[in-house]
Amino acid sequence: MKNSSTSSSKVFLATRGSRILILALKEIAFLALGLCIWVALAEATSHLGGPESTLEYRVNDLLKNHRDVEAIAVGHSHNMALDFSVLGIDGYHAWDGGSDVFEVEYELRSLVPKLHNLRAVFMPMAYWGFVRDNSAVPERRVRNLDYYRAFHSGPISASDRWLYLRASSWNIVRSDHWKVIVEAVLRHKGDTTLPAGIDPADGHSIQSDDFKPMSYEELVEYTKSDPAGVKAHLDIQDACKAGHANLAKDTYTCVVRIIKFLQTRGIRVIFFTPPYFATYTELYYPETIRSMKARMEELVDEYAVEYYDFSTDKDLIHNNLLFKNDDHLDADGAVVFSKKLRAAMHAHEAVDDL
């Protein structure tokens, strides 16, 4: 009797275990099916609704209307110093404000194979160029969403896996409840018209007509007090170093990878540091500046890249009329700087080769 009871208990437990296993497998299958549908919807709608960021607008316009350009400017907003019309180069601005070198590498690996006439890449090197990793700072990591929506090439870093998934499913989880998607489907395409702030000729940021340069005294005070200026850059730099061990070493290695990636394809990489208003340089960490320039000298010696440093050009750094703010030139400043850069490139016998 005891054996019969024991056998019944075993059968019951086995049956119960089988049911639990079947239910678990069904739940897993349901979740897997839901994930597949999610991914399929994300892929199917990824081209609808139009761009969402300046970077995405620029990339879409570049690949649609300027695929035959000879040069592109990548990196961060210090590219505002470049005026391709003055340089005499058929170029396009494909940068995003505040970008680090890891984001630049990600962009170039996606873009370069699609630009068959590309012969040069311009890349600004700010004082903070080797001490910034946006993925290392949670509040800055979300900016990579713009890169993922623009290029769809996987996460930039391991810490960005979930962020990449979020970017891939952006067209599903929408605050507008699919309104733009439905409108795009009815129009059969997303609205990719460039916003008013971007020049359709080369993707440059357009300066407003009512812009008025600050006086010298105003610009000095602005540089000292601007919450988005020197102090913000130093705070970001410190946060990045705290969140990324061996940051300077890893950024340098990344830049080397960028150089090799471009040079093996016969593409010239042109680094430059634009003029900064004198007070900006005075307030920045001297050791960061020294280290950046020393590393650039190493790269020039080791890989024969071009590097043009105008950060302390006395003809430019004290002229308030050439600056939009403490670390960005205005439209007039871009013309003056680009003429100087062109002359320096001629001296380097570089322009004629583009």
NORVEN-V285713 format. One line per field, one symbol per residue. phi: phi as a letter, one per 20 degrees, with the letter a starting at -180 (. if undefined). psi: psi as a letter, one per 20 degrees, with the letter a starting at -180 (. if undefined). A space follows every 50 residues. Layout:
# NORVEN-V285713
phi->???
psi->???
This chain:
# NORVEN-V285713
phi->.ffffffffffffffffffffffffffffffffffffgffffffdfednn fccgfffffffgfedcfefebcdcodfffgfedffffmcecbecdcgmfd ffffggfffeegfedfdfcbcebfdfgegdccbffecgfdffffgffffe cldnffcgfegfffffffdgfeecfelmgfffffffemaeedffffedff fbmffeeffefcgffgffffffffdgfdeggfffffgfffffecflgfff ffffffffgfgfffdmdfddebdffdggffffeefgffffffffffffff fecleebdddfcfffdfdeffedebfccfefffffffffffffffffeld ffee
psi->gghgggghgggggggghggggggghggghghgggggggggggghjhjrir rirgghgggggghgikhjqhqqprcaiiiiipohhhikqnrqolrppjqr hhhgggghhgggiinijpiqppoqorhjhjkpohiiogiihihihhghhh hlkrqhrhijghhghghhjhignqijljghgghgghijqqojpprhipoi hjjqpppqhjpoqqrgghhghghhioijcggghhgggghghhioqkghgh hghghggggggghijkpppoqqorqqpghghhiqohhggggghghhhghg ghjkrppoojhkohigijnhiipgahjpqagghhggghggggghhghjlh gii.
